[in-house]
Amino acid sequence: MRITVMCFRNLLRRRLRTTLCIFGISLATVFIVAIGATTTHYTQVIRDMNIFFTGKIVAVPEGAMVVQGFPVVGGNIPQNIIEEIKQIEGVEAAVPMLVRFGYQIEAIVQLAPSNITIGVPYGNWSMLVGATPLEPGGNWPSERDEVVLGQSIAAQYGLKVGSTLPVKDMNKTMHILTVSGILDSRSALLLRGIIIPLEMARRLHYENPDVTWKGNMVVVAFESGLKEEEIAERIRAETRGIEALTTDLRNEIVEPLLSDIETWNAGITSVLYALSMVLITLVAMINISERRRDFATLDAIGAPKRTVLRMVVTEILFIGLIGSIIGIVVGSFSAVLFASQYTNIPLSLFLSNIFEIVTPWLIVRVLVSTVAVATLAGLVPALAATRINIAEGLRSEY
C-alpha cells in the first residue's frame, strides 16, 4: 500500500510529464479502438451478408461486382433467362430479386449507401430472410405498395406498422408506401434493410418497368443430394451471360478484401503499440535518471531491490491503465461518431447500441494489451534502476 501511495505522489510531482505520457497512450488507444471497431464492424457486416443464401446459388450477370452474393454494380437479368434456369435439371426454384444500395424515401427518410433495398416476389420472402420473424402486429406485404423495414430505420424515423412513406420513382412519379411490418432481427444488413414486392421495386428503379428485366440477381434452390458446384456448372453451361456463385465462391471473392482490411488494421495497431512502448520507455528512463538518489537511499537503508522494481513498474502500470481507459472512452465515441457521419444515421442510434460497434471483447482486449505493453516497456528501465551504484547515487543531485 505504501509503495502505491509513493507511486501516486511521484506521478503528481511530475504532473506535466505524467500528463503528456498519459495523453500519448490515450491518443494511441483512441486510434486503436476507433480503427479496430469500425473495421471489425465493417468486415462482420460483409460476412453476415452471406448467411442469407447459404446452401443456395446466386446467379448474377457476368461482370457484376458482387459482395457476398449481393450485386453492387452490374446489369439486369431478363425474364427468359430466369425461365431457362428454372428448366435446368435439379433446380427446384429460381427466385429473382432486385437489389439497390443508396435507396431514398422522399421527405421522410434519406438512406445512406450502406442501406439496402431488396425487391422480392410475393410469397418468397423466406428465400432472403429465412425464418426471421416480424415484430408483433406486422405482416409481410400483401399489396404492391406495402413495405417491410429494418428496426434501425424504423427507430430512426419513428416509423411503425401503418406508417406511410411517399416515394418517387425514376420518372418522378409519387407513390405512397405503407409499412406492413418491421423485421425482428439484429442482423446488420436487415437492421437497415427495406424489403418490398418485386413489381414495386421494378417500378421504382426502372424508367420503363414494362421491360423484360426482372431483377439483377436470382437465388437458386436445388434438390437435396446435389452439390452446389454441380448445379452452378449447369447454370453456366445452359445460360448465356450469367455467372453462378456458390457459397464457397462468394466467400473466395470477398475474402482477399477482408484479409487486406484486417492486415491493415493489425499493422496500424502494431505501429501504435510500438510508439507507445518507445514513449513509455523514454519517460521511465528520464524518471529513473532524476531519482537515482532516491533509489540509492532506499538501497542504503536496506530496502530490497524488488522495492525499486515494484515502484517503477507500478508507476508505469498506472500510466498505462489511466491512458488506456481514457483512450477507450474517447475511441469508442470516435468510432460511433465516424459510423454516424459515414452512414448519415443519427448519432443517438449508434450510442444506444454502442456495444454492437465497440464490442466488450474489443474493450477488454485493448485494455489488457495496452496495460501489458506499458508494463513491458517499463521493465527495462526498472531493471536498470535496481543496478544503481549506491555511492554514485548518493553523490548525484536532483
TORKOL-4160 file (C-alpha; in steps of 0.2 Angstrom, whole numbers, padded with zeros to 4 digits, m for minus):
398
<pt num="1" X="0000" Y="0000" Z="0000"/>
<pt num="2" X="0014" Y="0012" Z="0004"/>
<pt num="3" X="0023" Y="0009" Z="m0012"/>
<pt num="4" X="0006" Y="0013" Z="m0021"/>
<pt num="5" X="0005" Y="0029" Z="m0012"/>
<pt num="6" X="0023" Y="0034" Z="m0016"/>
<pt num="7" X="0020" Y="0030" Z="m0034"/>
<pt num="8" X="0005" Y="0042" Z="m0035"/>
<pt num="9" X="0015" Y="0055" Z="m0026"/>
<pt num="10" X="0029" Y="0053" Z="m0038"/>
<pt num="11" X="0017" Y="0055" Z="m0053"/>
<pt num="12" X="0009" Y="0070" Z="m0046"/>
<pt num="13" X="0026" Y="0078" Z="m0043"/>
<pt num="14" X="0029" Y="0077" Z="m0061"/>
<pt num="15" X="0012" Y="0082" Z="m0067"/>
<pt num="16" X="0017" Y="0089" Z="m0084"/>
<pt num="17" X="0027" Y="0074" Z="m0089"/>
<pt num="18" X="0014" Y="0062" Z="m0082"/>
<pt num="19" X="0000" Y="0071" Z="m0092"/>
<pt num="20" X="0010" Y="0071" Z="m0108"/>
<pt num="21" X="0013" Y="0052" Z="m0106"/>
<pt num="22" X="m0005" Y="0048" Z="m0102"/>
<pt num="23" X="m0010" Y="0059" Z="m0117"/>
<pt num="24" X="0001" Y="0049" Z="m0129"/>
<pt num="25" X="m0005" Y="0032" Z="m0123"/>
<pt num="26" X="m0023" Y="0039" Z="m0124"/>
<pt num="27" X="m0021" Y="0045" Z="m0142"/>
<pt num="28" X="m0013" Y="0029" Z="m0147"/>
<pt num="29" X="m0028" Y="0019" Z="m0139"/>
<pt num="30" X="m0041" Y="0031" Z="m0147"/>
<pt num="31" X="m0034" Y="0026" Z="m0164"/>
<pt num="32" X="m0033" Y="0008" Z="m0160"/>
<pt num="33" X="m0051" Y="0007" Z="m0154"/>
<pt num="34" X="m0058" Y="0018" Z="m0167"/>
<pt num="35" X="m0050" Y="0010" Z="m0182"/>
<pt num="36" X="m0052" Y="m0008" Z="m0174"/>
<pt num="37" X="m0070" Y="m0006" Z="m0170"/>
<pt num="38" X="m0075" Y="0002" Z="m0187"/>
<pt num="39" X="m0065" Y="m0011" Z="m0197"/>
<pt num="40" X="m0071" Y="m0026" Z="m0187"/>
<pt num="41" X="m0089" Y="m0020" Z="m0188"/>
<pt num="42" X="m0087" Y="m0017" Z="m0207"/>
<pt num="43" X="m0080" Y="m0035" Z="m0210"/>
<pt num="44" X="m0093" Y="m0043" Z="m0199"/>
<pt num="45" X="m0107" Y="m0034" Z="m0209"/>
<pt num="46" X="m0100" Y="m0041" Z="m0225"/>
<pt num="47" X="m0098" Y="m0059" Z="m0218"/>
<pt num="48" X="m0116" Y="m0058" Z="m0211"/>
<pt num="49" X="m0122" Y="m0055" Z="m0229"/>
<pt num="50" X="m0118" Y="m0072" Z="m0235"/>
<pt num="51" X="m0128" Y="m0081" Z="m0222"/>
<pt num="52" X="m0144" Y="m0077" Z="m0231"/>
<pt num="53" X="m0140" Y="m0088" Z="m0246"/>
<pt num="54" X="m0130" Y="m0102" Z="m0238"/>
<pt num="55" X="m0133" Y="m0118" Z="m0247"/>
<pt num="56" X="m0141" Y="m0109" Z="m0262"/>
<pt num="57" X="m0133" Y="m0102" Z="m0278"/>
<pt num="58" X="m0134" Y="m0084" Z="m0283"/>
<pt num="59" X="m0135" Y="m0080" Z="m0302"/>
<pt num="60" X="m0129" Y="m0063" Z="m0307"/>
<pt num="61" X="m0125" Y="m0055" Z="m0324"/>
<pt num="62" X="m0107" Y="m0059" Z="m0330"/>
<pt num="63" X="m0095" Y="m0044" Z="m0325"/>
<pt num="64" X="m0106" Y="m0039" Z="m0310"/>
<pt num="65" X="m0097" Y="m0033" Z="m0294"/>
<pt num="66" X="m0104" Y="m0044" Z="m0280"/>
<pt num="67" X="m0102" Y="m0043" Z="m0262"/>
<pt num="68" X="m0107" Y="m0059" Z="m0253"/>
<pt num="69" X="m0120" Y="m0063" Z="m0266"/>
<pt num="70" X="m0127" Y="m0045" Z="m0267"/>
<pt num="71" X="m0123" Y="m0036" Z="m0284"/>
<pt num="72" X="m0117" Y="m0019" Z="m0280"/>
<pt num="73" X="m0113" Y="m0014" Z="m0299"/>
<pt num="74" X="m0119" Y="m0024" Z="m0314"/>
<pt num="75" X="m0133" Y="m0027" Z="m0327"/>
<pt num="76" X="m0150" Y="m0034" Z="m0326"/>
<pt num="77" X="m0157" Y="m0052" Z="m0329"/>
<pt num="78" X="m0171" Y="m0054" Z="m0341"/>
<pt num="79" X="m0186" Y="m0065" Z="m0339"/>
<pt num="80" X="m0181" Y="m0078" Z="m0352"/>
<pt num="81" X="m0165" Y="m0081" Z="m0343"/>
<pt num="82" X="m0175" Y="m0085" Z="m0326"/>
<pt num="83" X="m0186" Y="m0097" Z="m0336"/>
<pt num="84" X="m0171" Y="m0106" Z="m0343"/>
<pt num="85" X="m0163" Y="m0108" Z="m0325"/>
<pt num="86" X="m0180" Y="m0115" Z="m0319"/>
<pt num="87" X="m0179" Y="m0128" Z="m0333"/>
<pt num="88" X="m0162" Y="m0134" Z="m0328"/>
<pt num="89" X="m0161" Y="m0152" Z="m0321"/>
<pt num="90" X="m0160" Y="m0152" Z="m0302"/>
<pt num="91" X="m0166" Y="m0134" Z="m0299"/>
<pt num="92" X="m0181" Y="m0133" Z="m0288"/>
<pt num="93" X="m0184" Y="m0114" Z="m0288"/>
<pt num="94" X="m0176" Y="m0098" Z="m0296"/>
<pt num="95" X="m0182" Y="m0083" Z="m0287"/>
<pt num="96" X="m0177" Y="m0066" Z="m0295"/>
<pt num="97" X="m0173" Y="m0051" Z="m0284"/>
<pt num="98" X="m0169" Y="m0033" Z="m0287"/>
<pt num="99" X="m0156" Y="m0026" Z="m0276"/>
<pt num="100" X="m0152" Y="m0007" Z="m0274"/>
<pt num="101" X="m0140" Y="0002" Z="m0262"/>
<pt num="102" X="m0142" Y="0020" Z="m0259"/>
<pt num="103" X="m0161" Y="0020" Z="m0258"/>
<pt num="104" X="m0171" Y="0036" Z="m0255"/>
<pt num="105" X="m0188" Y="0039" Z="m0247"/>
<pt num="106" X="m0193" Y="0057" Z="m0251"/>
<pt num="107" X="m0195" Y="0069" Z="m0237"/>
<pt num="108" X="m0196" Y="0057" Z="m0223"/>
<pt num="109" X="m0181" Y="0045" Z="m0225"/>
<pt num="110" X="m0164" Y="0049" Z="m0233"/>
<pt num="111" X="m0155" Y="0032" Z="m0233"/>
<pt num="112" X="m0136" Y="0031" Z="m0235"/>
<pt num="113" X="m0127" Y="0019" Z="m0247"/>
<pt num="114" X="m0125" Y="0007" Z="m0233"/>
<pt num="115" X="m0143" Y="0003" Z="m0233"/>
<pt num="116" X="m0150" Y="m0010" Z="m0245"/>
<pt num="117" X="m0167" Y="m0011" Z="m0253"/>
<pt num="118" X="m0172" Y="m0028" Z="m0260"/>
<pt num="119" X="m0187" Y="m0032" Z="m0271"/>
<pt num="120" X="m0194" Y="m0050" Z="m0268"/>
<pt num="121" X="m0208" Y="m0059" Z="m0277"/>
<pt num="122" X="m0224" Y="m0062" Z="m0266"/>
<pt num="123" X="m0223" Y="m0077" Z="m0255"/>
<pt num="124" X="m0204" Y="m0079" Z="m0257"/>
<pt num="125" X="m0198" Y="m0068" Z="m0243"/>
<pt num="126" X="m0190" Y="m0083" Z="m0234"/>
<pt num="127" X="m0178" Y="m0085" Z="m0249"/>
<pt num="128" X="m0170" Y="m0069" Z="m0242"/>
<pt num="129" X="m0173" Y="m0069" Z="m0223"/>
<pt num="130" X="m0176" Y="m0087" Z="m0219"/>
<pt num="131" X="m0186" Y="m0089" Z="m0203"/>
<pt num="132" X="m0183" Y="m0071" Z="m0197"/>
<pt num="133" X="m0199" Y="m0065" Z="m0189"/>
<pt num="134" X="m0208" Y="m0049" Z="m0189"/>
<pt num="135" X="m0212" Y="m0039" Z="m0174"/>
<pt num="136" X="m0229" Y="m0042" Z="m0166"/>
<pt num="137" X="m0243" Y="m0034" Z="m0176"/>
<pt num="138" X="m0234" Y="m0034" Z="m0193"/>
<pt num="139" X="m0237" Y="m0044" Z="m0209"/>
<pt num="140" X="m0227" Y="m0047" Z="m0225"/>
<pt num="141" X="m0233" Y="m0036" Z="m0239"/>
<pt num="142" X="m0249" Y="m0042" Z="m0247"/>
<pt num="143" X="m0251" Y="m0027" Z="m0259"/>
<pt num="144" X="m0239" Y="m0019" Z="m0271"/>
<pt num="145" X="m0237" Y="m0003" Z="m0261"/>
<pt num="146" X="m0233" Y="m0011" Z="m0244"/>
<pt num="147" X="m0215" Y="m0012" Z="m0237"/>
<pt num="148" X="m0206" Y="m0021" Z="m0223"/>
<pt num="149" X="m0192" Y="m0011" Z="m0214"/>
<pt num="150" X="m0177" Y="m0015" Z="m0203"/>
<pt num="151" X="m0178" Y="m0010" Z="m0184"/>
<pt num="152" X="m0164" Y="0003" Z="m0186"/>
<pt num="153" X="m0174" Y="0013" Z="m0200"/>
<pt num="154" X="m0190" Y="0012" Z="m0191"/>
<pt num="155" X="m0182" Y="0018" Z="m0174"/>
<pt num="156" X="m0173" Y="0032" Z="m0183"/>
<pt num="157" X="m0188" Y="0040" Z="m0191"/>
<pt num="158" X="m0201" Y="0034" Z="m0178"/>
<pt num="159" X="m0210" Y="0023" Z="m0191"/>
<pt num="160" X="m0222" Y="0009" Z="m0186"/>
<pt num="161" X="m0234" Y="m0003" Z="m0194"/>
<pt num="162" X="m0247" Y="0008" Z="m0203"/>
<pt num="163" X="m0235" Y="0022" Z="m0207"/>
<pt num="164" X="m0235" Y="0029" Z="m0224"/>
<pt num="165" X="m0220" Y="0034" Z="m0235"/>
<pt num="166" X="m0220" Y="0045" Z="m0250"/>
<pt num="167" X="m0208" Y="0038" Z="m0263"/>
<pt num="168" X="m0203" Y="0045" Z="m0281"/>
<pt num="169" X="m0199" Y="0033" Z="m0294"/>
<pt num="170" X="m0186" Y="0035" Z="m0308"/>
<pt num="171" X="m0199" Y="0045" Z="m0318"/>
<pt num="172" X="m0203" Y="0057" Z="m0303"/>
<pt num="173" X="m0220" Y="0049" Z="m0301"/>
<pt num="174" X="m0225" Y="0049" Z="m0282"/>
<pt num="175" X="m0230" Y="0033" Z="m0274"/>
<pt num="176" X="m0237" Y="0030" Z="m0256"/>
<pt num="177" X="m0230" Y="0015" Z="m0247"/>
<pt num="178" X="m0237" Y="0008" Z="m0231"/>
<pt num="179" X="m0226" Y="0000" Z="m0218"/>
<pt num="180" X="m0234" Y="m0018" Z="m0216"/>
<pt num="181" X="m0221" Y="m0025" Z="m0204"/>
<pt num="182" X="m0204" Y="m0022" Z="m0195"/>
<pt num="183" X="m0191" Y="m0036" Z="m0195"/>
<pt num="184" X="m0187" Y="m0043" Z="m0178"/>
<pt num="185" X="m0168" Y="m0046" Z="m0182"/>
<pt num="186" X="m0151" Y="m0039" Z="m0176"/>
<pt num="187" X="m0143" Y="m0043" Z="m0192"/>
<pt num="188" X="m0133" Y="m0028" Z="m0198"/>
<pt num="189" X="m0140" Y="m0029" Z="m0215"/>
<pt num="190" X="m0158" Y="m0032" Z="m0210"/>
<pt num="191" X="m0157" Y="m0018" Z="m0197"/>
<pt num="192" X="m0155" Y="m0006" Z="m0212"/>
<pt num="193" X="m0165" Y="m0016" Z="m0225"/>
<pt num="194" X="m0180" Y="m0012" Z="m0234"/>
<pt num="195" X="m0190" Y="m0026" Z="m0242"/>
<pt num="196" X="m0203" Y="m0023" Z="m0255"/>
<pt num="197" X="m0213" Y="m0033" Z="m0268"/>
<pt num="198" X="m0203" Y="m0036" Z="m0284"/>
<pt num="199" X="m0215" Y="m0027" Z="m0295"/>
<pt num="200" X="m0215" Y="m0011" Z="m0285"/>
<pt num="201" X="m0196" Y="m0012" Z="m0284"/>
<pt num="202" X="m0196" Y="m0013" Z="m0303"/>
<pt num="203" X="m0207" Y="0002" Z="m0304"/>
<pt num="204" X="m0197" Y="0012" Z="m0293"/>
<pt num="205" X="m0180" Y="0008" Z="m0300"/>
<pt num="206" X="m0183" Y="0006" Z="m0319"/>
<pt num="207" X="m0188" Y="0021" Z="m0330"/>
<pt num="208" X="m0198" Y="0008" Z="m0340"/>
<pt num="209" X="m0205" Y="m0005" Z="m0329"/>
<pt num="210" X="m0213" Y="m0014" Z="m0343"/>
<pt num="211" X="m0196" Y="m0020" Z="m0350"/>
<pt num="212" X="m0192" Y="m0039" Z="m0348"/>
<pt num="213" X="m0179" Y="m0036" Z="m0334"/>
<pt num="214" X="m0185" Y="m0045" Z="m0318"/>
<pt num="215" X="m0170" Y="m0040" Z="m0307"/>
<pt num="216" X="m0152" Y="m0041" Z="m0305"/>
<pt num="217" X="m0150" Y="m0057" Z="m0296"/>
<pt num="218" X="m0158" Y="m0074" Z="m0295"/>
<pt num="219" X="m0157" Y="m0085" Z="m0279"/>
<pt num="220" X="m0157" Y="m0104" Z="m0285"/>
<pt num="221" X="m0163" Y="m0118" Z="m0273"/>
<pt num="222" X="m0159" Y="m0136" Z="m0279"/>
<pt num="223" X="m0164" Y="m0153" Z="m0275"/>
<pt num="224" X="m0156" Y="m0161" Z="m0259"/>
<pt num="225" X="m0142" Y="m0173" Z="m0263"/>
<pt num="226" X="m0135" Y="m0162" Z="m0277"/>
<pt num="227" X="m0119" Y="m0152" Z="m0275"/>
<pt num="228" X="m0119" Y="m0133" Z="m0277"/>
<pt num="229" X="m0104" Y="m0134" Z="m0289"/>
<pt num="230" X="m0114" Y="m0146" Z="m0300"/>
<pt num="231" X="m0129" Y="m0135" Z="m0302"/>
<pt num="232" X="m0118" Y="m0120" Z="m0304"/>
<pt num="233" X="m0109" Y="m0128" Z="m0318"/>
<pt num="234" X="m0126" Y="m0132" Z="m0327"/>
<pt num="235" X="m0132" Y="m0114" Z="m0325"/>
<pt num="236" X="m0116" Y="m0108" Z="m0333"/>
<pt num="237" X="m0117" Y="m0120" Z="m0347"/>
<pt num="238" X="m0135" Y="m0118" Z="m0351"/>
<pt num="239" X="m0137" Y="m0100" Z="m0349"/>
<pt num="240" X="m0129" Y="m0085" Z="m0358"/>
<pt num="241" X="m0121" Y="m0071" Z="m0349"/>
<pt num="242" X="m0124" Y="m0077" Z="m0332"/>
<pt num="243" X="m0112" Y="m0081" Z="m0318"/>
<pt num="244" X="m0117" Y="m0094" Z="m0305"/>
<pt num="245" X="m0109" Y="m0091" Z="m0287"/>
<pt num="246" X="m0109" Y="m0105" Z="m0274"/>
<pt num="247" X="m0107" Y="m0102" Z="m0256"/>
<pt num="248" X="m0088" Y="m0105" Z="m0256"/>
<pt num="249" X="m0086" Y="m0095" Z="m0272"/>
<pt num="250" X="m0094" Y="m0080" Z="m0264"/>
<pt num="251" X="m0083" Y="m0081" Z="m0249"/>
<pt num="252" X="m0067" Y="m0083" Z="m0260"/>
<pt num="253" X="m0072" Y="m0067" Z="m0270"/>
<pt num="254" X="m0073" Y="m0056" Z="m0254"/>
<pt num="255" X="m0060" Y="m0064" Z="m0243"/>
<pt num="256" X="m0045" Y="m0056" Z="m0250"/>
<pt num="257" X="m0053" Y="m0039" Z="m0247"/>
<pt num="258" X="m0057" Y="m0043" Z="m0229"/>
<pt num="259" X="m0040" Y="m0051" Z="m0227"/>
<pt num="260" X="m0032" Y="m0035" Z="m0233"/>
<pt num="261" X="m0043" Y="m0024" Z="m0221"/>
<pt num="262" X="m0038" Y="m0035" Z="m0206"/>
<pt num="263" X="m0020" Y="m0035" Z="m0211"/>
<pt num="264" X="m0020" Y="m0016" Z="m0212"/>
<pt num="265" X="m0029" Y="m0014" Z="m0195"/>
<pt num="266" X="m0016" Y="m0026" Z="m0187"/>
<pt num="267" X="m0002" Y="m0016" Z="m0195"/>
<pt num="268" X="m0008" Y="0001" Z="m0189"/>
<pt num="269" X="m0011" Y="m0007" Z="m0171"/>
<pt num="270" X="0006" Y="m0014" Z="m0170"/>
<pt num="271" X="0014" Y="0003" Z="m0175"/>
<pt num="272" X="0004" Y="0012" Z="m0162"/>
<pt num="273" X="0009" Y="m0001" Z="m0149"/>
<pt num="274" X="0027" Y="0001" Z="m0153"/>
<pt num="275" X="0026" Y="0020" Z="m0152"/>
<pt num="276" X="0018" Y="0019" Z="m0135"/>
<pt num="277" X="0032" Y="0007" Z="m0129"/>
<pt num="278" X="0045" Y="0020" Z="m0135"/>
<pt num="279" X="0036" Y="0034" Z="m0126"/>
<pt num="280" X="0034" Y="0024" Z="m0110"/>
<pt num="281" X="0052" Y="0018" Z="m0110"/>
<pt num="282" X="0059" Y="0036" Z="m0113"/>
<pt num="283" X="0048" Y="0043" Z="m0099"/>
<pt num="284" X="0053" Y="0029" Z="m0087"/>
<pt num="285" X="0071" Y="0032" Z="m0091"/>
<pt num="286" X="0070" Y="0050" Z="m0088"/>
<pt num="287" X="0061" Y="0047" Z="m0071"/>
<pt num="288" X="0074" Y="0035" Z="m0065"/>
<pt num="289" X="0088" Y="0046" Z="m0070"/>
<pt num="290" X="0081" Y="0060" Z="m0060"/>
<pt num="291" X="0078" Y="0049" Z="m0045"/>
<pt num="292" X="0094" Y="0039" Z="m0044"/>
<pt num="293" X="0097" Y="0047" Z="m0026"/>
<pt num="294" X="0080" Y="0041" Z="m0020"/>
<pt num="295" X="0083" Y="0024" Z="m0026"/>
<pt num="296" X="0101" Y="0024" Z="m0019"/>
<pt num="297" X="0095" Y="0030" Z="m0002"/>
<pt num="298" X="0082" Y="0015" Z="m0002"/>
<pt num="299" X="0096" Y="0003" Z="m0006"/>
<pt num="300" X="0107" Y="0011" Z="0008"/>
<pt num="301" X="0094" Y="0008" Z="0022"/>
<pt num="302" X="0092" Y="m0010" Z="0017"/>
<pt num="303" X="0076" Y="m0009" Z="0006"/>
<pt num="304" X="0075" Y="m0025" Z="m0006"/>
<pt num="305" X="0080" Y="m0022" Z="m0024"/>
<pt num="306" X="0062" Y="m0028" Z="m0029"/>
<pt num="307" X="0055" Y="m0012" Z="m0020"/>
<pt num="308" X="0063" Y="m0001" Z="m0033"/>
<pt num="309" X="0057" Y="m0013" Z="m0047"/>
<pt num="310" X="0039" Y="m0013" Z="m0040"/>
<pt num="311" X="0039" Y="0006" Z="m0039"/>
<pt num="312" X="0044" Y="0009" Z="m0056"/>
<pt num="313" X="0033" Y="m0004" Z="m0064"/>
<pt num="314" X="0018" Y="0001" Z="m0053"/>
<pt num="315" X="0020" Y="0019" Z="m0059"/>
<pt num="316" X="0021" Y="0013" Z="m0077"/>
<pt num="317" X="0006" Y="0002" Z="m0074"/>
<pt num="318" X="m0004" Y="0017" Z="m0068"/>
<pt num="319" X="0000" Y="0027" Z="m0083"/>
<pt num="320" X="m0004" Y="0013" Z="m0095"/>
<pt num="321" X="m0021" Y="0010" Z="m0086"/>
<pt num="322" X="m0026" Y="0028" Z="m0085"/>
<pt num="323" X="m0021" Y="0031" Z="m0103"/>
<pt num="324" X="m0030" Y="0016" Z="m0109"/>
<pt num="325" X="m0046" Y="0019" Z="m0100"/>
<pt num="326" X="m0047" Y="0037" Z="m0107"/>
<pt num="327" X="m0042" Y="0031" Z="m0124"/>
<pt num="328" X="m0056" Y="0018" Z="m0124"/>
<pt num="329" X="m0069" Y="0030" Z="m0119"/>
<pt num="330" X="m0064" Y="0043" Z="m0132"/>
<pt num="331" X="m0060" Y="0030" Z="m0145"/>
<pt num="332" X="m0077" Y="0022" Z="m0143"/>
<pt num="333" X="m0086" Y="0039" Z="m0145"/>
<pt num="334" X="m0075" Y="0042" Z="m0160"/>
<pt num="335" X="m0080" Y="0025" Z="m0168"/>
<pt num="336" X="m0099" Y="0029" Z="m0167"/>
<pt num="337" X="m0096" Y="0047" Z="m0172"/>
<pt num="338" X="m0087" Y="0041" Z="m0188"/>
<pt num="339" X="m0100" Y="0027" Z="m0191"/>
<pt num="340" X="m0114" Y="0040" Z="m0190"/>
<pt num="341" X="m0105" Y="0053" Z="m0201"/>
<pt num="342" X="m0102" Y="0039" Z="m0214"/>
<pt num="343" X="m0119" Y="0032" Z="m0215"/>
<pt num="344" X="m0130" Y="0048" Z="m0211"/>
<pt num="345" X="m0138" Y="0038" Z="m0197"/>
<pt num="346" X="m0141" Y="0049" Z="m0181"/>
<pt num="347" X="m0128" Y="0048" Z="m0168"/>
<pt num="348" X="m0141" Y="0043" Z="m0155"/>
<pt num="349" X="m0145" Y="0027" Z="m0163"/>
<pt num="350" X="m0127" Y="0022" Z="m0163"/>
<pt num="351" X="m0125" Y="0027" Z="m0145"/>
<pt num="352" X="m0139" Y="0017" Z="m0139"/>
<pt num="353" X="m0131" Y="0002" Z="m0147"/>
<pt num="354" X="m0113" Y="0006" Z="m0145"/>
<pt num="355" X="m0108" Y="m0011" Z="m0139"/>
<pt num="356" X="m0113" Y="m0018" Z="m0156"/>
<pt num="357" X="m0099" Y="m0007" Z="m0164"/>
<pt num="358" X="m0086" Y="m0007" Z="m0149"/>
<pt num="359" X="m0089" Y="m0024" Z="m0143"/>
<pt num="360" X="m0085" Y="m0029" Z="m0125"/>
<pt num="361" X="m0072" Y="m0041" Z="m0131"/>
<pt num="362" X="m0063" Y="m0027" Z="m0140"/>
<pt num="363" X="m0063" Y="m0016" Z="m0125"/>
<pt num="364" X="m0056" Y="m0030" Z="m0114"/>
<pt num="365" X="m0043" Y="m0034" Z="m0127"/>
<pt num="366" X="m0037" Y="m0016" Z="m0129"/>
<pt num="367" X="m0037" Y="m0013" Z="m0111"/>
<pt num="368" X="m0027" Y="m0028" Z="m0106"/>
<pt num="369" X="m0015" Y="m0027" Z="m0121"/>
<pt num="370" X="m0011" Y="m0008" Z="m0118"/>
<pt num="371" X="m0008" Y="m0011" Z="m0099"/>
<pt num="372" X="0003" Y="m0026" Z="m0104"/>
<pt num="373" X="0013" Y="m0016" Z="m0117"/>
<pt num="374" X="0015" Y="m0002" Z="m0105"/>
<pt num="375" X="0021" Y="m0013" Z="m0091"/>
<pt num="376" X="0033" Y="m0022" Z="m0103"/>
<pt num="377" X="0040" Y="m0006" Z="m0109"/>
<pt num="378" X="0044" Y="m0001" Z="m0091"/>
<pt num="379" X="0053" Y="m0017" Z="m0086"/>
<pt num="380" X="0070" Y="m0012" Z="m0094"/>
<pt num="381" X="0071" Y="0005" Z="m0086"/>
<pt num="382" X="0065" Y="m0004" Z="m0069"/>
<pt num="383" X="0078" Y="m0017" Z="m0070"/>
<pt num="384" X="0091" Y="m0003" Z="m0074"/>
<pt num="385" X="0086" Y="0006" Z="m0058"/>
<pt num="386" X="0090" Y="m0009" Z="m0047"/>
<pt num="387" X="0108" Y="m0008" Z="m0053"/>
<pt num="388" X="0111" Y="0009" Z="m0047"/>
<pt num="389" X="0128" Y="0011" Z="m0038"/>
<pt num="390" X="0124" Y="0017" Z="m0020"/>
<pt num="391" X="0139" Y="0029" Z="m0019"/>
<pt num="392" X="0136" Y="0037" Z="m0036"/>
<pt num="393" X="0118" Y="0038" Z="m0032"/>
<pt num="394" X="0121" Y="0047" Z="m0016"/>
<pt num="395" X="0133" Y="0059" Z="m0024"/>
<pt num="396" X="0121" Y="0064" Z="m0038"/>
<pt num="397" X="0109" Y="0079" Z="m0037"/>
<pt num="398" X="0091" Y="0081" Z="m0041"/>
